[in-house]
């Protein structure tokens, strides 16, 4: 939870190695938990909100494409629901 709080406090200014931009405005929060690499993917909604899409254990050198695609799908779904509410 400390890392999420740090992300909340610093937003897009949270530097590497703690956070990184992957592609198409999908970011990763980079956490080491009991010796394992954990990634939480997220995006920014306007400048005030950070939407966490999902987390996974990273076992390869790069973030798997399927995980980035999953985050993009979640973002699309989130944005569609937000538009419907207006």
PyMOL Python script that loads the backbone (N, CA, C, O; Angstrom):
from pymol import cmd

cmd.read_pdbstr("""\
ATOM      1  N   UNK A   1       0.824  -1.194   0.000  1.00  0.00           N
ATOM      2  CA  UNK A   1       0.000   0.000   0.000  1.00  0.00           C
ATOM      3  C   UNK A   1       0.871   1.263   0.000  1.00  0.00           C
ATOM      4  O   UNK A   1       0.456   2.307  -0.503  1.00  0.00           O
ATOM      5  N   UNK A   2       2.068   1.163   0.561  1.00  0.00           N
ATOM      6  CA  UNK A   2       2.954   2.330   0.565  1.00  0.00           C
ATOM      7  C   UNK A   2       3.274   2.808  -0.848  1.00  0.00           C
ATOM      8  O   UNK A   2       3.357   4.010  -1.097  1.00  0.00           O
ATOM      9  N   UNK A   3       3.453   1.868  -1.769  1.00  0.00           N
ATOM     10  CA  UNK A   3       3.790   2.247  -3.148  1.00  0.00           C
ATOM     11  C   UNK A   3       2.614   2.936  -3.816  1.00  0.00           C
ATOM     12  O   UNK A   3       2.799   3.883  -4.581  1.00  0.00           O
ATOM     13  N   UNK A   4       1.410   2.468  -3.534  1.00  0.00           N
ATOM     14  CA  UNK A   4       0.225   3.106  -4.111  1.00  0.00           C
ATOM     15  C   UNK A   4       0.064   4.509  -3.532  1.00  0.00           C
ATOM     16  O   UNK A   4      -0.301   5.441  -4.249  1.00  0.00           O
ATOM     17  N   UNK A   5       0.331   4.658  -2.255  1.00  0.00           N
ATOM     18  CA  UNK A   5       0.285   5.979  -1.632  1.00  0.00           C
ATOM     19  C   UNK A   5       1.340   6.904  -2.244  1.00  0.00           C
ATOM     20  O   UNK A   5       1.082   8.086  -2.471  1.00  0.00           O
ATOM     21  N   UNK A   6       2.515   6.363  -2.505  1.00  0.00           N
ATOM     22  CA  UNK A   6       3.582   7.146  -3.147  1.00  0.00           C
ATOM     23  C   UNK A   6       3.140   7.592  -4.544  1.00  0.00           C
ATOM     24  O   UNK A   6       3.372   8.733  -4.943  1.00  0.00           O
ATOM     25  N   UNK A   7       2.505   6.683  -5.275  1.00  0.00           N
ATOM     26  CA  UNK A   7       1.982   7.021  -6.602  1.00  0.00           C
ATOM     27  C   UNK A   7       0.916   8.107  -6.482  1.00  0.00           C
ATOM     28  O   UNK A   7       0.883   9.038  -7.286  1.00  0.00           O
ATOM     29  N   UNK A   8       0.058   7.990  -5.497  1.00  0.00           N
ATOM     30  CA  UNK A   8      -0.982   8.991  -5.277  1.00  0.00           C
ATOM     31  C   UNK A   8      -0.358  10.365  -5.002  1.00  0.00           C
ATOM     32  O   UNK A   8      -0.826  11.377  -5.525  1.00  0.00           O
ATOM     33  N   UNK A   9       0.678  10.397  -4.197  1.00  0.00           N
ATOM     34  CA  UNK A   9       1.320  11.660  -3.831  1.00  0.00           C
ATOM     35  C   UNK A   9       2.091  12.295  -4.988  1.00  0.00           C
ATOM     36  O   UNK A   9       2.051  13.511  -5.171  1.00  0.00           O
ATOM     37  N   UNK A  10       2.786  11.476  -5.760  1.00  0.00           N
ATOM     38  CA  UNK A  10       3.659  12.019  -6.805  1.00  0.00           C
ATOM     39  C   UNK A  10       3.057  11.976  -8.204  1.00  0.00           C
ATOM     40  O   UNK A  10       3.519  12.675  -9.105  1.00  0.00           O
ATOM     41  N   UNK A  11       2.028  11.156  -8.383  1.00  0.00           N
ATOM     42  CA  UNK A  11       1.357  11.072  -9.685  1.00  0.00           C
ATOM     43  C   UNK A  11       2.327  10.796 -10.812  1.00  0.00           C
ATOM     44  O   UNK A  11       3.192   9.929 -10.687  1.00  0.00           O
ATOM     45  N   UNK A  12       2.197  11.525 -11.916  1.00  0.00           N
ATOM     46  CA  UNK A  12       3.059  11.260 -13.071  1.00  0.00           C
ATOM     47  C   UNK A  12       4.520  11.621 -12.835  1.00  0.00           C
ATOM     48  O   UNK A  12       5.369  11.330 -13.678  1.00  0.00           O
ATOM     49  N   UNK A  13       4.825  12.246 -11.708  1.00  0.00           N
ATOM     50  CA  UNK A  13       6.209  12.599 -11.405  1.00  0.00           C
ATOM     51  C   UNK A  13       6.960  11.500 -10.655  1.00  0.00           C
ATOM     52  O   UNK A  13       8.145  11.652 -10.358  1.00  0.00           O
ATOM     53  N   UNK A  14       6.279  10.396 -10.347  1.00  0.00           N
ATOM     54  CA  UNK A  14       6.962   9.281  -9.681  1.00  0.00           C
ATOM     55  C   UNK A  14       7.991   8.716 -10.656  1.00  0.00           C
ATOM     56  O   UNK A  14       7.630   8.241 -11.732  1.00  0.00           O
ATOM     57  N   UNK A  15       9.285   8.766 -10.282  1.00  0.00           N
ATOM     58  CA  UNK A  15      10.336   8.420 -11.254  1.00  0.00           C
ATOM     59  C   UNK A  15      10.618   6.921 -11.335  1.00  0.00           C
ATOM     60  O   UNK A  15      10.162   6.126 -10.514  1.00  0.00           O
ATOM     61  N   UNK A  16      11.381   6.580 -12.351  1.00  0.00           N
ATOM     62  CA  UNK A  16      11.978   5.253 -12.439  1.00  0.00           C
ATOM     63  C   UNK A  16      12.987   5.147 -11.334  1.00  0.00           C
ATOM     64  O   UNK A  16      13.651   6.149 -11.070  1.00  0.00           O
ATOM     65  N   UNK A  17      13.163   4.088 -10.693  1.00  0.00           N
ATOM     66  CA  UNK A  17      12.726   2.734 -10.998  1.00  0.00           C
ATOM     67  C   UNK A  17      11.378   2.368 -10.368  1.00  0.00           C
ATOM     68  O   UNK A  17      10.981   1.204 -10.426  1.00  0.00           O
ATOM     69  N   UNK A  18      10.672   3.316  -9.776  1.00  0.00           N
ATOM     70  CA  UNK A  18       9.415   3.013  -9.087  1.00  0.00           C
ATOM     71  C   UNK A  18       8.232   2.915 -10.034  1.00  0.00           C
ATOM     72  O   UNK A  18       7.304   2.141  -9.798  1.00  0.00           O
ATOM     73  N   UNK A  19       8.262   3.688 -11.091  1.00  0.00           N
ATOM     74  CA  UNK A  19       7.181   3.704 -12.073  1.00  0.00           C
ATOM     75  C   UNK A  19       7.777   3.940 -13.450  1.00  0.00           C
ATOM     76  O   UNK A  19       8.881   4.467 -13.588  1.00  0.00           O
ATOM     77  N   UNK A  20       7.023   3.540 -14.463  1.00  0.00           N
ATOM     78  CA  UNK A  20       7.504   3.739 -15.826  1.00  0.00           C
ATOM     79  C   UNK A  20       6.308   3.794 -16.768  1.00  0.00           C
ATOM     80  O   UNK A  20       5.261   3.207 -16.493  1.00  0.00           O
ATOM     81  N   UNK A  21       6.473   4.502 -17.877  1.00  0.00           N
ATOM     82  CA  UNK A  21       5.474   4.549 -18.926  1.00  0.00           C
ATOM     83  C   UNK A  21       5.758   3.393 -19.874  1.00  0.00           C
ATOM     84  O   UNK A  21       6.882   3.232 -20.349  1.00  0.00           O
ATOM     85  N   UNK A  22       4.732   2.589 -20.145  1.00  0.00           N
ATOM     86  CA  UNK A  22       4.916   1.455 -21.053  1.00  0.00           C
ATOM     87  C   UNK A  22       4.605   1.866 -22.486  1.00  0.00           C
ATOM     88  O   UNK A  22       5.504   1.996 -23.316  1.00  0.00           O
ATOM     89  N   UNK A  23       3.325   2.067 -22.762  1.00  0.00           N
ATOM     90  CA  UNK A  23       2.919   2.529 -24.097  1.00  0.00           C
ATOM     91  C   UNK A  23       1.491   3.033 -24.038  1.00  0.00           C
ATOM     92  O   UNK A  23       0.711   2.631 -23.174  1.00  0.00           O
ATOM     93  N   UNK A  24       1.162   3.908 -24.953  1.00  0.00           N
ATOM     94  CA  UNK A  24      -0.201   4.410 -25.102  1.00  0.00           C
ATOM     95  C   UNK A  24      -0.815   4.843 -23.762  1.00  0.00           C
ATOM     96  O   UNK A  24      -1.967   4.533 -23.460  1.00  0.00           O
ATOM     97  N   UNK A  25      -0.025   5.557 -22.982  1.00  0.00           N
ATOM     98  CA  UNK A  25      -0.449   6.110 -21.683  1.00  0.00           C
ATOM     99  C   UNK A  25      -0.760   5.055 -20.624  1.00  0.00           C
ATOM    100  O   UNK A  25      -1.436   5.352 -19.639  1.00  0.00           O
ATOM    101  N   UNK A  26      -0.282   3.845 -20.814  1.00  0.00           N
ATOM    102  CA  UNK A  26      -0.368   2.812 -19.779  1.00  0.00           C
ATOM    103  C   UNK A  26       0.960   2.839 -19.026  1.00  0.00           C
ATOM    104  O   UNK A  26       2.033   2.797 -19.628  1.00  0.00           O
ATOM    105  N   UNK A  27       0.866   2.909 -17.703  1.00  0.00           N
ATOM    106  CA  UNK A  27       2.045   2.988 -16.840  1.00  0.00           C
ATOM    107  C   UNK A  27       2.145   1.733 -15.988  1.00  0.00           C
ATOM    108  O   UNK A  27       1.181   0.980 -15.846  1.00  0.00           O
ATOM    109  N   UNK A  28       3.324   1.524 -15.428  1.00  0.00           N
ATOM    110  CA  UNK A  28       3.509   0.421 -14.490  1.00  0.00           C
ATOM    111  C   UNK A  28       4.086   0.951 -13.189  1.00  0.00           C
ATOM    112  O   UNK A  28       4.974   1.804 -13.181  1.00  0.00           O
ATOM    113  N   UNK A  29       3.563   0.430 -12.097  1.00  0.00           N
ATOM    114  CA  UNK A  29       4.131   0.659 -10.778  1.00  0.00           C
ATOM    115  C   UNK A  29       4.981  -0.568 -10.503  1.00  0.00           C
ATOM    116  O   UNK A  29       4.491  -1.695 -10.570  1.00  0.00           O
ATOM    117  N   UNK A  30       6.241  -0.356 -10.197  1.00  0.00           N
ATOM    118  CA  UNK A  30       7.212  -1.451 -10.099  1.00  0.00           C
ATOM    119  C   UNK A  30       7.508  -1.739  -8.632  1.00  0.00           C
ATOM    120  O   UNK A  30       8.091  -0.918  -7.925  1.00  0.00           O
ATOM    121  N   UNK A  31       7.097  -2.913  -8.199  1.00  0.00           N
ATOM    122  CA  UNK A  31       7.212  -3.288  -6.788  1.00  0.00           C
ATOM    123  C   UNK A  31       7.961  -4.612  -6.678  1.00  0.00           C
ATOM    124  O   UNK A  31       7.787  -5.512  -7.499  1.00  0.00           O
ATOM    125  N   UNK A  32       8.792  -4.709  -5.652  1.00  0.00           N
ATOM    126  CA  UNK A  32       9.450  -5.976  -5.338  1.00  0.00           C
ATOM    127  C   UNK A  32       8.824  -6.466  -4.041  1.00  0.00           C
ATOM    128  O   UNK A  32       8.843  -5.760  -3.032  1.00  0.00           O
ATOM    129  N   UNK A  33       8.269  -7.674  -4.066  1.00  0.00           N
ATOM    130  CA  UNK A  33       7.550  -8.236  -2.932  1.00  0.00           C
ATOM    131  C   UNK A  33       8.091  -9.632  -2.638  1.00  0.00           C
ATOM    132  O   UNK A  33       7.907 -10.563  -3.423  1.00  0.00           O
ATOM    133  N   UNK A  34       8.746  -9.757  -1.516  1.00  0.00           N
ATOM    134  CA  UNK A  34       9.347 -11.040  -1.116  1.00  0.00           C
ATOM    135  C   UNK A  34      10.235 -11.619  -2.219  1.00  0.00           C
ATOM    136  O   UNK A  34      10.208 -12.819  -2.496  1.00  0.00           O
ATOM    137  N   UNK A  35      11.016 -10.742  -2.837  1.00  0.00           N
ATOM    138  CA  UNK A  35      11.960 -11.173  -3.863  1.00  0.00           C
ATOM    139  C   UNK A  35      11.372 -11.336  -5.249  1.00  0.00           C
ATOM    140  O   UNK A  35      12.100 -11.646  -6.192  1.00  0.00           O
ATOM    141  N   UNK A  36      10.069 -11.136  -5.395  1.00  0.00           N
ATOM    142  CA  UNK A  36       9.429 -11.280  -6.702  1.00  0.00           C
ATOM    143  C   UNK A  36       9.061  -9.907  -7.244  1.00  0.00           C
ATOM    144  O   UNK A  36       8.715  -8.994  -6.495  1.00  0.00           O
ATOM    145  N   UNK A  37       9.145  -9.785  -8.561  1.00  0.00           N
ATOM    146  CA  UNK A  37       8.778  -8.545  -9.227  1.00  0.00           C
ATOM    147  C   UNK A  37       7.266  -8.523  -9.449  1.00  0.00           C
ATOM    148  O   UNK A  37       6.708  -9.408 -10.097  1.00  0.00           O
ATOM    149  N   UNK A  38       6.619  -7.506  -8.906  1.00  0.00           N
ATOM    150  CA  UNK A  38       5.185  -7.318  -9.092  1.00  0.00           C
ATOM    151  C   UNK A  38       4.994  -6.034  -9.886  1.00  0.00           C
ATOM    152  O   UNK A  38       5.674  -5.035  -9.649  1.00  0.00           O
ATOM    153  N   UNK A  39       4.075  -6.071 -10.818  1.00  0.00           N
ATOM    154  CA  UNK A  39       3.743  -4.884 -11.584  1.00  0.00           C
ATOM    155  C   UNK A  39       2.255  -4.600 -11.431  1.00  0.00           C
ATOM    156  O   UNK A  39       1.419  -5.498 -11.527  1.00  0.00           O
ATOM    157  N   UNK A  40       1.945  -3.330 -11.190  1.00  0.00           N
ATOM    158  CA  UNK A  40       0.561  -2.864 -11.188  1.00  0.00           C
ATOM    159  C   UNK A  40       0.451  -1.891 -12.347  1.00  0.00           C
ATOM    160  O   UNK A  40       1.154  -0.881 -12.392  1.00  0.00           O
ATOM    161  N   UNK A  41      -0.432  -2.200 -13.281  1.00  0.00           N
ATOM    162  CA  UNK A  41      -0.607  -1.328 -14.434  1.00  0.00           C
ATOM    163  C   UNK A  41      -1.720  -0.331 -14.131  1.00  0.00           C
ATOM    164  O   UNK A  41      -2.680  -0.647 -13.428  1.00  0.00           O
ATOM    165  N   UNK A  42      -1.580   0.869 -14.668  1.00  0.00           N
ATOM    166  CA  UNK A  42      -2.540   1.926 -14.375  1.00  0.00           C
ATOM    167  C   UNK A  42      -2.514   2.975 -15.473  1.00  0.00           C
ATOM    168  O   UNK A  42      -1.630   2.988 -16.329  1.00  0.00           O
ATOM    169  N   UNK A  43      -3.516   3.860 -15.425  1.00  0.00           N
ATOM    170  CA  UNK A  43      -3.561   5.008 -16.317  1.00  0.00           C
ATOM    171  C   UNK A  43      -4.132   6.186 -15.546  1.00  0.00           C
ATOM    172  O   UNK A  43      -4.725   6.024 -14.480  1.00  0.00           O
ATOM    173  N   UNK A  44      -3.944   7.356 -16.099  1.00  0.00           N
ATOM    174  CA  UNK A  44      -4.456   8.576 -15.476  1.00  0.00           C
ATOM    175  C   UNK A  44      -5.764   8.966 -16.151  1.00  0.00           C
ATOM    176  O   UNK A  44      -5.876   8.940 -17.377  1.00  0.00           O
ATOM    177  N   UNK A  45      -6.740   9.324 -15.344  1.00  0.00           N
ATOM    178  CA  UNK A  45      -8.023   9.817 -15.840  1.00  0.00           C
ATOM    179  C   UNK A  45      -8.091  11.282 -15.460  1.00  0.00           C
ATOM    180  O   UNK A  45      -8.203  11.627 -14.283  1.00  0.00           O
ATOM    181  N   UNK A  46      -8.025  12.126 -16.448  1.00  0.00           N
ATOM    182  CA  UNK A  46      -7.785  13.554 -16.242  1.00  0.00           C
ATOM    183  C   UNK A  46      -6.495  13.675 -15.448  1.00  0.00           C
ATOM    184  O   UNK A  46      -5.635  12.800 -15.558  1.00  0.00           O
ATOM    185  N   UNK A  47      -6.332  14.690 -14.678  1.00  0.00           N
ATOM    186  CA  UNK A  47      -5.088  14.808 -13.915  1.00  0.00           C
ATOM    187  C   UNK A  47      -5.284  14.416 -12.466  1.00  0.00           C
ATOM    188  O   UNK A  47      -4.316  14.326 -11.711  1.00  0.00           O
ATOM    189  N   UNK A  48      -6.532  14.180 -12.066  1.00  0.00           N
ATOM    190  CA  UNK A  48      -6.807  13.948 -10.653  1.00  0.00           C
ATOM    191  C   UNK A  48      -6.915  12.489 -10.255  1.00  0.00           C
ATOM    192  O   UNK A  48      -6.774  12.160  -9.077  1.00  0.00           O
ATOM    193  N   UNK A  49      -7.163  11.608 -11.210  1.00  0.00           N
ATOM    194  CA  UNK A  49      -7.439  10.225 -10.868  1.00  0.00           C
ATOM    195  C   UNK A  49      -6.406   9.279 -11.468  1.00  0.00           C
ATOM    196  O   UNK A  49      -5.951   9.448 -12.599  1.00  0.00           O
ATOM    197  N   UNK A  50      -6.057   8.286 -10.676  1.00  0.00           N
ATOM    198  CA  UNK A  50      -5.191   7.206 -11.148  1.00  0.00           C
ATOM    199  C   UNK A  50      -6.019   5.940 -11.064  1.00  0.00           C
ATOM    200  O   UNK A  50      -6.495   5.573  -9.990  1.00  0.00           O
ATOM    201  N   UNK A  51      -6.192   5.271 -12.192  1.00  0.00           N
ATOM    202  CA  UNK A  51      -7.006   4.063 -12.237  1.00  0.00           C
ATOM    203  C   UNK A  51      -6.070   2.865 -12.353  1.00  0.00           C
ATOM    204  O   UNK A  51      -5.363   2.709 -13.349  1.00  0.00           O
ATOM    205  N   UNK A  52      -6.074   2.014 -11.315  1.00  0.00           N
ATOM    206  CA  UNK A  52      -5.276   0.790 -11.323  1.00  0.00           C
ATOM    207  C   UNK A  52      -6.064  -0.268 -12.077  1.00  0.00           C
ATOM    208  O   UNK A  52      -7.226  -0.523 -11.762  1.00  0.00           O
ATOM    209  N   UNK A  53      -5.439  -0.881 -13.065  1.00  0.00           N
ATOM    210  CA  UNK A  53      -6.178  -1.873 -13.860  1.00  0.00           C
ATOM    211  C   UNK A  53      -6.006  -3.288 -13.317  1.00  0.00           C
ATOM    212  O   UNK A  53      -6.991  -3.998 -13.113  1.00  0.00           O
ATOM    213  N   UNK A  54      -4.771  -3.698 -13.085  1.00  0.00           N
ATOM    214  CA  UNK A  54      -4.527  -5.041 -12.568  1.00  0.00           C
ATOM    215  C   UNK A  54      -3.056  -5.189 -12.175  1.00  0.00           C
ATOM    216  O   UNK A  54      -2.212  -4.352 -12.497  1.00  0.00           O
ATOM    217  N   UNK A  55      -2.788  -6.271 -11.476  1.00  0.00           N
ATOM    218  CA  UNK A  55      -1.416  -6.570 -11.038  1.00  0.00           C
ATOM    219  C   UNK A  55      -1.048  -7.985 -11.493  1.00  0.00           C
ATOM    220  O   UNK A  55      -1.912  -8.831 -11.723  1.00  0.00           O
ATOM    221  N   UNK A  56       0.252  -8.210 -11.613  1.00  0.00           N
ATOM    222  CA  UNK A  56       0.735  -9.545 -11.984  1.00  0.00           C
ATOM    223  C   UNK A  56       2.187  -9.678 -11.543  1.00  0.00           C
ATOM    224  O   UNK A  56       2.875  -8.686 -11.304  1.00  0.00           O
ATOM    225  N   UNK A  57       2.636 -10.924 -11.443  1.00  0.00           N
ATOM    226  CA  UNK A  57       4.044 -11.197 -11.165  1.00  0.00           C
ATOM    227  C   UNK A  57       4.780 -11.175 -12.492  1.00  0.00           C
ATOM    228  O   UNK A  57       4.393 -11.864 -13.436  1.00  0.00           O
ATOM    229  N   UNK A  58       5.832 -10.389 -12.563  1.00  0.00           N
ATOM    230  CA  UNK A  58       6.623 -10.271 -13.787  1.00  0.00           C
ATOM    231  C   UNK A  58       7.699 -11.345 -13.777  1.00  0.00           C
ATOM    232  O   UNK A  58       8.512 -11.417 -12.855  1.00  0.00           O
ATOM    233  N   UNK A  59       7.696 -12.176 -14.809  1.00  0.00           N
ATOM    234  CA  UNK A  59       8.657 -13.281 -14.880  1.00  0.00           C
ATOM    235  C   UNK A  59       9.551 -13.199 -16.115  1.00  0.00           C
ATOM    236  O   UNK A  59      10.403 -14.062 -16.328  1.00  0.00           O
ATOM    237  N   UNK A  60       9.355 -12.156 -16.931  1.00  0.00           N
ATOM    238  CA  UNK A  60      10.159 -11.977 -18.133  1.00  0.00           C
ATOM    239  C   UNK A  60      10.855 -10.615 -18.054  1.00  0.00           C
ATOM    240  O   UNK A  60      10.536  -9.795 -17.192  1.00  0.00           O
ATOM    241  N   UNK A  61      11.796 -10.387 -18.951  1.00  0.00           N
ATOM    242  CA  UNK A  61      12.529  -9.118 -18.899  1.00  0.00           C
ATOM    243  C   UNK A  61      11.648  -7.925 -19.268  1.00  0.00           C
ATOM    244  O   UNK A  61      11.836  -6.835 -18.728  1.00  0.00           O
ATOM    245  N   UNK A  62      10.705  -8.111 -20.162  1.00  0.00           N
ATOM    246  CA  UNK A  62       9.790  -7.044 -20.559  1.00  0.00           C
ATOM    247  C   UNK A  62       8.393  -7.367 -20.036  1.00  0.00           C
ATOM    248  O   UNK A  62       8.061  -8.525 -19.783  1.00  0.00           O
ATOM    249  N   UNK A  63       7.592  -6.334 -19.883  1.00  0.00           N
ATOM    250  CA  UNK A  63       6.196  -6.556 -19.524  1.00  0.00           C
ATOM    251  C   UNK A  63       5.524  -7.246 -20.713  1.00  0.00           C
ATOM    252  O   UNK A  63       5.597  -6.750 -21.837  1.00  0.00           O
ATOM    253  N   UNK A  64       4.874  -8.382 -20.473  1.00  0.00           N
ATOM    254  CA  UNK A  64       4.237  -9.100 -21.586  1.00  0.00           C
ATOM    255  C   UNK A  64       3.175  -8.245 -22.287  1.00  0.00           C
ATOM    256  O   UNK A  64       2.414  -7.516 -21.650  1.00  0.00           O
ATOM    257  N   UNK A  65       3.153  -8.358 -23.593  1.00  0.00           N
ATOM    258  CA  UNK A  65       2.192  -7.615 -24.404  1.00  0.00           C
ATOM    259  C   UNK A  65       0.765  -7.899 -23.963  1.00  0.00           C
ATOM    260  O   UNK A  65      -0.071  -6.996 -23.956  1.00  0.00           O
ATOM    261  N   UNK A  66       0.476  -9.140 -23.596  1.00  0.00           N
ATOM    262  CA  UNK A  66      -0.898  -9.485 -23.194  1.00  0.00           C
ATOM    263  C   UNK A  66      -1.324  -8.699 -21.957  1.00  0.00           C
ATOM    264  O   UNK A  66      -2.504  -8.381 -21.808  1.00  0.00           O
ATOM    265  N   UNK A  67      -0.380  -8.379 -21.066  1.00  0.00           N
ATOM    266  CA  UNK A  67      -0.718  -7.603 -19.873  1.00  0.00           C
ATOM    267  C   UNK A  67      -1.014  -6.151 -20.233  1.00  0.00           C
ATOM    268  O   UNK A  67      -1.909  -5.535 -19.653  1.00  0.00           O
ATOM    269  N   UNK A  68      -0.273  -5.611 -21.177  1.00  0.00           N
ATOM    270  CA  UNK A  68      -0.523  -4.236 -21.639  1.00  0.00           C
ATOM    271  C   UNK A  68      -1.873  -4.172 -22.350  1.00  0.00           C
ATOM    272  O   UNK A  68      -2.641  -3.232 -22.147  1.00  0.00           O
ATOM    273  N   UNK A  69      -2.159  -5.168 -23.181  1.00  0.00           N
ATOM    274  CA  UNK A  69      -3.448  -5.214 -23.876  1.00  0.00           C
ATOM    275  C   UNK A  69      -4.602  -5.334 -22.886  1.00  0.00           C
ATOM    276  O   UNK A  69      -5.658  -4.735 -23.087  1.00  0.00           O
ATOM    277  N   UNK A  70      -4.407  -6.098 -21.829  1.00  0.00           N
ATOM    278  CA  UNK A  70      -5.432  -6.231 -20.798  1.00  0.00           C
ATOM    279  C   UNK A  70      -5.696  -4.872 -20.147  1.00  0.00           C
ATOM    280  O   UNK A  70      -6.851  -4.508 -19.927  1.00  0.00           O
ATOM    281  N   UNK A  71      -4.652  -4.132 -19.844  1.00  0.00           N
ATOM    282  CA  UNK A  71      -4.813  -2.803 -19.243  1.00  0.00           C
ATOM    283  C   UNK A  71      -5.541  -1.857 -20.206  1.00  0.00           C
ATOM    284  O   UNK A  71      -6.390  -1.073 -19.780  1.00  0.00           O
ATOM    285  N   UNK A  72      -5.216  -1.928 -21.484  1.00  0.00           N
ATOM    286  CA  UNK A  72      -5.889  -1.082 -22.473  1.00  0.00           C
ATOM    287  C   UNK A  72      -7.374  -1.439 -22.573  1.00  0.00           C
ATOM    288  O   UNK A  72      -8.217  -0.551 -22.703  1.00  0.00           O
ATOM    289  N   UNK A  73      -7.693  -2.722 -22.514  1.00  0.00           N
ATOM    290  CA  UNK A  73      -9.082  -3.171 -22.558  1.00  0.00           C
ATOM    291  C   UNK A  73      -9.842  -2.659 -21.342  1.00  0.00           C
ATOM    292  O   UNK A  73     -10.968  -2.177 -21.466  1.00  0.00           O
ATOM    293  N   UNK A  74      -9.230  -2.762 -20.175  1.00  0.00           N
ATOM    294  CA  UNK A  74      -9.870  -2.249 -18.959  1.00  0.00           C
ATOM    295  C   UNK A  74     -10.077  -0.738 -19.054  1.00  0.00           C
ATOM    296  O   UNK A  74     -11.107  -0.219 -18.624  1.00  0.00           O
ATOM    297  N   UNK A  75      -9.101  -0.041 -19.614  1.00  0.00           N
ATOM    298  CA  UNK A  75      -9.231   1.410 -19.771  1.00  0.00           C
ATOM    299  C   UNK A  75     -10.388   1.752 -20.712  1.00  0.00           C
ATOM    300  O   UNK A  75     -11.190   2.639 -20.417  1.00  0.00           O
ATOM    301  N   UNK A  76     -10.472   1.053 -21.839  1.00  0.00           N
ATOM    302  CA  UNK A  76     -11.571   1.294 -22.781  1.00  0.00           C
ATOM    303  C   UNK A  76     -12.927   1.072 -22.111  1.00  0.00           C
ATOM    304  O   UNK A  76     -13.853   1.863 -22.289  1.00  0.00           O
ATOM    305  N   UNK A  77     -13.034   0.004 -21.350  1.00  0.00           N
ATOM    306  CA  UNK A  77     -14.280  -0.293 -20.652  1.00  0.00           C
ATOM    307  C   UNK A  77     -14.603   0.810 -19.640  1.00  0.00           C
ATOM    308  O   UNK A  77     -15.743   1.266 -19.554  1.00  0.00           O
ATOM    309  N   UNK A  78     -13.609   1.227 -18.889  1.00  0.00           N
ATOM    310  CA  UNK A  78     -13.785   2.294 -17.902  1.00  0.00           C
ATOM    311  C   UNK A  78     -14.275   3.578 -18.573  1.00  0.00           C
ATOM    312  O   UNK A  78     -15.223   4.207 -18.103  1.00  0.00           O
ATOM    313  N   UNK A  79     -13.637   3.956 -19.655  1.00  0.00           N
ATOM    314  CA  UNK A  79     -13.992   5.195 -20.347  1.00  0.00           C
ATOM    315  C   UNK A  79     -15.396   5.122 -20.954  1.00  0.00           C
ATOM    316  O   UNK A  79     -16.128   6.111 -20.931  1.00  0.00           O
ATOM    317  N   UNK A  80     -15.775   3.974 -21.492  1.00  0.00           N
ATOM    318  CA  UNK A  80     -17.131   3.814 -22.045  1.00  0.00           C
ATOM    319  C   UNK A  80     -18.173   3.991 -20.941  1.00  0.00           C
ATOM    320  O   UNK A  80     -19.188   4.656 -21.146  1.00  0.00           O
ATOM    321  N   UNK A  81     -17.926   3.404 -19.781  1.00  0.00           N
ATOM    322  CA  UNK A  81     -18.879   3.534 -18.685  1.00  0.00           C
ATOM    323  C   UNK A  81     -18.949   4.968 -18.190  1.00  0.00           C
ATOM    324  O   UNK A  81     -20.029   5.436 -17.830  1.00  0.00           O
ATOM    325  N   UNK A  82     -17.822   5.682 -18.161  1.00  0.00           N
ATOM    326  CA  UNK A  82     -17.810   7.079 -17.726  1.00  0.00           C
ATOM    327  C   UNK A  82     -18.613   7.952 -18.695  1.00  0.00           C
ATOM    328  O   UNK A  82     -19.342   8.846 -18.265  1.00  0.00           O
ATOM    329  N   UNK A  83     -18.484   7.699 -19.981  1.00  0.00           N
ATOM    330  CA  UNK A  83     -19.206   8.478 -20.991  1.00  0.00           C
ATOM    331  C   UNK A  83     -20.704   8.240 -20.865  1.00  0.00           C
ATOM    332  O   UNK A  83     -21.488   9.182 -20.986  1.00  0.00           O
ATOM    333  N   UNK A  84     -21.118   6.992 -20.621  1.00  0.00           N
ATOM    334  CA  UNK A  84     -22.536   6.665 -20.484  1.00  0.00           C
ATOM    335  C   UNK A  84     -23.171   7.380 -19.303  1.00  0.00           C
ATOM    336  O   UNK A  84     -24.349   7.731 -19.357  1.00  0.00           O
ATOM    337  N   UNK A  85     -22.412   7.601 -18.240  1.00  0.00           N
ATOM    338  CA  UNK A  85     -22.948   8.242 -17.031  1.00  0.00           C
ATOM    339  C   UNK A  85     -23.228   9.722 -17.226  1.00  0.00           C
ATOM    340  O   UNK A  85     -24.020  10.304 -16.485  1.00  0.00           O
ATOM    341  N   UNK A  86     -22.588  10.337 -18.213  1.00  0.00           N
ATOM    342  CA  UNK A  86     -22.747  11.792 -18.422  1.00  0.00           C
ATOM    343  C   UNK A  86     -24.054  12.144 -19.054  1.00  0.00           C
ATOM    344  O   UNK A  86     -24.329  13.321 -19.290  1.00  0.00           O
TER     345      UNK A  86
END
""", "prot")
cmd.dss("prot")
cmd.show_as("cartoon", "prot")
cmd.util.cbc("prot")
cmd.orient("prot")
